[in-house]
Structure formats: structure tokens, C-alpha cells
Amino acid sequence: MIESAGALNPFSNQVKAADEPVKALFEDMNRAYNHGDFEGFMRILGTIQGMIQSGKEIKPVSALKYIQTDPPTPVQVLRDTFDIGDKVAILGSSKQRKSFFILQMCISLAAGLDFLIWKNAVRRRVLLVQFEVKEAHYHKRVRNMADALDIDEDSIKDNLLIVNARGLGINSTGGIPELSAVAKKHGAEIIVFDPLYKLMDGSENSPEAFKPVLDAFDLLAEDTGAAICYVHHDAKGAAGDRDIRDRGAGSNVLGRDYDACIALSPHRSEEGATVVEILVRNYRPRRPFCIEWIDGLSSSSCFIPRCDLDPVKETSLSKKKSINSKLPIASFEMSALALVKDKPLPISVFKNQLRHDMKMTVVEAQTFADWATDPAVGKLAIHEQRGRGNNTKLIGLPDQITKLSAKEDV
């Protein structure tokens, strides 16, 4: 241990003597990681964090000062949601157009326009780093979105810079210093990464895989002063089954790190609509609201608010019921007729079997029974047995009911 500590001193001095010490450290950390030297990787990461914090004297503040003076006004990016310097997660399933959502936010902020329900009149400097889409296709996506939002070159100017990072090898241990230099030169107030998993090495279920990324975000925010936003996908299953605090695939360390989270979920009943939930650390709770993706002319598309819709999320249970309710009634015919192929059943038993075997609701079971026994359809028939203290409705195949009626007539 003493030898190791002694070896660290020349290393630290060498780093301090470098022209760009933080960049040199990041390069060394990247080499350590690529060679499988996890111990060295963590040591260098700790050194970087220590350098950032070094020279910062611990200065306790008297609560009396806070009581006697007004707090500084935060620079809000999205009003009452997040500020410059915050970390923000955008979460949703693969079908919720998360990348389009974040692109619309970036373009709107760069042009000084409102974004959905958020009022905005300030043009922001934005750096968007996207990893998934080839440049030609992203070029088209940006242009179509700008057309849909009626944004021209005079509105947006050069406020939005895009880094097409596919294939550049940027991750938590490589490329961050270069991005920081670009962000500072641009004067970026918001830096966006889409998607988060492209920055990760290792399993999403491991806190160790998230830690280097989150530490890199801390360093980037410290170095640039910008808000850091990232797009991340949900775990498998219905997003509506989970509380917003538990959203996002992988380790739950993510939910304890951000200052604000915007989560997108399918609407329970309105096809194409999305429920937007907001979780904030520093502001009062925000009400969820609904948006819808609108396809315009010439592929110009964007989200619009749907304030007329109640923000009710789709759950696994409501999805199952929705699938069943959208099926044509006749699609249940063969399975339902099989229930009475041997003998007629009391109609209450028959409808209970429909509900149990075919996951119908009470209304759907009654609707099917009414349809199947309609004389114009003639799939099933009803026979009423009446007697002293015994009134029973039986449902069965038409020939079964005919035989029952003939026996009673005899």
C-alpha cells in the first residue's frame, strides 16, 4: 500500500504538469478500461473527481444568512421543471417517440418558442448528441420537425448544434472532454444525449455500469455549467404498471440521481396519444398531461398538446381488455360454441365461462350472448324452463334447444 501511494505522487505531479490535465486523465482512464484494468480505471476516476473538488474550500453557511437574504433566482430551462446545471431523464418505451420528443424540445428551446405546455420566450444554446440515426436521415428529421413547428433559419440561428456520434466511440470514458470543449465553445446551456445506453459499458442492471456515466455527467455539468439531459428506454412490460420513480430500464440508481424526469406512456384508450408525467426534485409536483403525434403535409410532423384528454395511462390489465374489446364479436364464435357442444348450459354459467376462458368483461359476455341468440344470426338459442320454484334459462345449440322444447311439449 505504501509503495502504491508513493507511485501515485509522481503520477499526480505528471498530470498537473500536463497542458490539459483533465483530458490527459480521461485518456489514461480510457486506456485502463480498454485493457481491463478496472482498479486503475477507478483510481483515475477518483483522481479526476478529486482534482475537480481540489482547491474548493469547505465553507459552511449560517442558516441565519439564508433567513435574512433572498435566494438567487434559478435560471429555468423548462418552467418549474428544471434549471441550468440540472440532470434530466427522458424515459419511455420504444414506441413512444422519445427521440422526436427530445428533438422537438431542443428545436423549440433553440428558437425561443413554447414547448408543448411549457411557456418559453428565451432562445437557448443547445448541444444535441445523437448516437442512433445516420446523418442523412437525421438531417431529414430535423428539417421536417422545423417545418412542422414553422421554424425558419432566422428563428433558430446557430443556437442548436448537433453531433452525429454514431461510430465515434464516445462513451463514459472516451470523448467527454472533447464534447465539453465543443459545448463551452458553443456556450451550450443544455447538453442532450440520445440514447443513454450508448454511453454505457456492461449490464444495465448493474449499478457499476451506470456509475461511470453518471460521474461523467457530473463532470460535464461542472465543467460547462449546462443542464444535462438524456434519453433512456423503459424496462419490458407495461410502463403504466410502474410508478414514475421506478421507470427506466436497469439499476434503480438512475432514479436517485436526476433532478427531474419526464416519462412518456401510452394512453389507456386514445390510440396515438401519450401521457406525459413529470417528477421534479426542486419544484412543486406537476400534473400529468397528454400529447399526440400529428403527421402533417410532406412528412412534417410533431407533438401537440391534448388538453381535452384525461391523462390515464395504459396498464397491462387495460391493454388486455382493450385487445379483447377490439376483436369482432364473431371471433369468439368457435370457442363459445365449444362450451355447449355436449349439452346446454344455464346462461349465467355460460357467460361466466366466457369471462373466465376468453377474458371477456361482463358487458362483452352479454353482448356476445345477445348476438349469438339473435334469430338473424342463429348460432345459439335460448330455452326457458319454468316450474314451481324453478325458472331456468338454458343456452345451447339450436338443435339441442329444439329437442328440449319438443320433450316439454310431449
N, C-alpha and C positions, 0 to 999 in steps of 0.2 A: 504493500500500500504506500510506504514512504517513497519507494522508487517510482511508483506510478505518479504520485503527487509531484515529485521532482521533475519528472518528464513533462508534466503539464505546464510548468512555468516557462520554459523556452518556447513551447508551443503557443502559449498566450502572448508572449512578447513578440513572437513572429507574426501572429495575427494582427496585433496592434500596429506593427510596423508596415503592414500591407497598405497599399493605396486605397483599396476598398475592402476593409476588414470583414464586413458582414457578407459581402459577395464571396470572398475567399472562403469563409466558413461554410457557406451554403455549398460551394463546390466540393469542399472536403467532406461534408456530410453526405452529399450525393454519392461520392466515390465509396465511402464507408458502407452505405446502404447497398450499392450495387455489388460489393464484394462480400456481402453477408455479415459484415462486422456490425451487429446490432448494438453491442456495447459501445463501440466507438461512435456510432450514429447518435445514441442517446447522450453521450458525453459532449459531443459537439453541439447538439441541440441545446443542452443545458448551458453551454458556454455562450451561445448566441443570446439566449434569454437573459443570462447574467450581464452581458455587455449592454443590452438594451436598458436594463434596470440600473446598471452601474452609474454612479455619479448622481443618482436621484436620491437626494436626502429624504429620509422619512420625516415628514413634518406633520405631527398631529394638529388637528384643528379643534379649537374650542367650540362646543355646541352653542355657546353664547354668541359667537360671531355669526353662526347660521341663523340664530334667532333675531339678531339685531340688523342683519342685512338681507337684501333681496337676492335670491339665487340668480345666476346668469341665465339668460334665455337660451334654451337649446335651439340649434339650427335643425328644424324639422325637414325631413325629406317628404314623407307621406304624413300628412297632418294627423297628430295624435296617434301615430303608429310607430314610426322610428325616426331616428336622428342621424346626422352626420356622425361617423365613428361607431355606429352600432353594427351588430351582426344579425342578419336577417335570413330566415329559411323560407323558401317557397316549396311547398310539398303537395304532392298529388299523384294519382295513378297515371299509368302510361297513356290513357285515353283522354286526359283532361286538358291537353294542350298547354302544359306548364311553360314550355319554351316560348309559345306565342304570347302567353300571359306576361312573361318577364320582358319579352321584346317590346310589347305594347307599353309596358311601364317605362322602359328605357327611352323609347322614342318620345313618349308624352312628356317625361321629365326634361329631356334634352330640348324640347320645343317650348317648354313653359306652359303646357296645357294640362287641363284636368285629366286625371286617370280614373276612369270609372266613377266611383262615388267620392274620390278624394279630390278636393279643390286644390288647384295649383296655379300660380302665376309667375313662378321663378324658373328661369332656364338653368338647368343643372349640367355640370360636366360629368359625363358618364363613360366608363370603360367597360365594354362587354366582351368577355372571353368565352367563346363557344367552341366546344370540342367535337360535336357530333356531325354537323352538316357541312358538306363540301361548299367551298366558297361561292361557286356559281349559283347553287341553289339557295344559299343564304342571302346572296345579293338579291335574288328574285323575291325572297320572303320579306326582306326589309323594304323593298320598293312597293310591294303590294300592301304591306301594312301602312306605310306612309300615305299611299293613295287612299286607303280606307279611312284614315284619320284626317284626311285633307291637309297634310303637312307638306310644305314646299321647302326648297333649299334655303329661302330667307328665314324661315321659321326655325329650322334646326341648326343651321350654320355648320360649324365643325364641333358641336357640343357632344356628339356621340362618336366614340372611336370603337371599332370592332376588331378584335384579334381572332382570326380564324386559326384556332390552335390544334386542329386535327393533325396528328402526326408530328407535332413539335416536341413531344416528350415532356411537356410541362406537368409536374406533379408537386406533391407537398415538399419534395426535397430538391427539385430542379426547376428553374425558370421563374421562381417567385421574385428574386432580386431584379431580374430583367423586367418583369411586369411592374414591379414597384417603381423602377426608373421611368418606364413609359407612363405610368399613372401620374407621377409627380410632374413630368414634363407637360402632360396634358392638363394638369390641375384637376384631376378627377375627384369628384365628391362622392361618387358611387362607383364601386367596382363589382361586377357581376360575373359569377362563374356558373356555366351551364354545360353539363350537369356536374354535381359534386363527385360522383363515383369515379370520374376520370382522373381525379386528383389523388385517389386512394390506391394503396398497395395492401393486399391482404383482404381478409374477410370483413364484410360489413358488420358482422355480428360481434366482432372483436373491438373492445374499446381501444386497444393498442393501434388498430388500423385508423381510427378516427383521430387520435391524439396528434400525430404529426400534422394533419390537415388543419385542425382547429388551432394548433400552435402557429402554423404558418399564417392563418388568417389574423391572429392576434398581432403577429409581427408586421403584417402588411398594413393593418389598420393603424398601428403605432407609427409606422414609417411614413404613411401617406395622409393620415387623418381622415380617410374616406370611410363611408359605410361599406360593409362587405355583404353582398347578397349572394346566395347560392340556391340552385335548383336541385331538388332531391326527390326520388321516387318513393312511393309508399310500399309497404310490405304486401305480400299476397293476401287476398281476401277482400271483403267489402270495407272500404275506407270508412263508411258511415257507422260501422260497428265499434269504432275506436274513438276515444276522446282525443281532441287535438293535441294534448300533451303526450300522447302515445303514438303519434303519427310519424312516418318516416321509417324506411327500412333500416335494419341494423341495430346497433347498440343504442340503448336509451341515453347514452352520454350526450347525444346530439340535442335532446330536448332540454337539457340543463345548461346548454352553452349559449343559445341565441338570445337576443334582446327582443326580437319579435318574430312571429311565424304567421305566414299566410297559407292556409290549407284549402285545396280545391277538392270538392267531392261531387259525384253525380247527384242530380236532383231526384227525389223519390218518384215523381210522377210525370214531370215535364221533360220529354226527350230533348236532348241537346242543351239543356240548362245545367248550370253548375252552381253549387252552393259554395260561397267564399266565407271561411271562418278566419278570425284574426285573434291571435294570442299575443298580448303585449306585456312587457315587464315594467315599463316606466310610465304607462298611461292607463286611464280608466278602461275597463273592458269595452270592446267594440261589438256591436250587434252583427251577426252574420247577414249576408245579403246574397242575391242571386245575379248571375250574369248569363249571357247566351252568346255563342259564337255565330256571327252572321256572315254568310257568304254574299259578297256584293258582286258588282259587274267586273269583268276582266280579272277575276281571281283576287280582287281587293277585299280582304276580309279582316274582321276584328271582333273583339268582345264589346258588348253593350250591356249596361245595367238592366236588370229585370225587376224593378221595384214592385211590380204587381204580383210577384210570386212569393209565397211563404218559403223561407229558407229551411226546407225539410230535406235531410239527406237520405239517399237510398241506403238501406241496410240489406244484409243477406236475406232476412225474412221478407222484407218488402219486395226485394228483387224476385224472390221465388214466387210470391203471389202475383207480381206483375207479369211474369212469364206465363203463368197459368191463365191469367185473365185475358191475355192477348191471344191465346190459342183459340181457333174456331171451336165452337161447341161440338161440332160433328167429329172433331179429332178424338174425343173421348169415347166414341160410339163402341168400338170393339171391346175395349176394356170394361165398359159398363155393362154391355150385353153378356159378357162372360160371368158377371156376378149372378145372373138369373138363368143361366143355361140349364141348370138342373131342376130348379123349381122357383116359383115366385117368392118374393121376399116382402115382408112388411115395408111400406115405403119409408118409414123412419130408419129402419135398418139399412135399406138400400142407400139412402142419402148419407148416412154415417160412413158406409163403406166407400162411397165416392170421396168423401172428405179425407178419410184415412189413407186410402190406396192412391188417390190421384191428387192429393194435396189441394182439393178444392176448398173454397170458402163456403159458408152456409148459403150465400146468395148464388154462387156458381152451381152448387149442387141442386138447388131448387130450379134454377134456370135450365139446367140440363134435363131434369125430370119433366119440366113443362114442355120442353122442345121434343123430347123423345116420345111423349104420350100424346102429342098433338095428332089428331086423326089425319091431318095432311102429311105428316111425317111417317107415322105408323111403325116406329121402331119398337116401342113398348106400349103396354096397355095397363089399365087400372081395373081392379076388381074390388068391390066393396062387400065385405062380409058383415051382415047385420044380424044381430040376435040379442037376446036378453043379456045385457051387461057385456056384450062382445061385439064391438064395432071396429073392424079392422080393414085398412086399405092395403091391398097387395098390389105389387107391381111386377110384371113379368113379360115374357114374350107374348105376342098376340095369340098364338095358337094355344099357349098354356092358359091364358085368361079365357079363351073361348071354351075350353074344356071344363074349366071351373064353373063358368056360367051355365053350361049345359047340365052339369051334375045337379046344380041347385034347382034348375027348372024341373028336373025329374023328381 
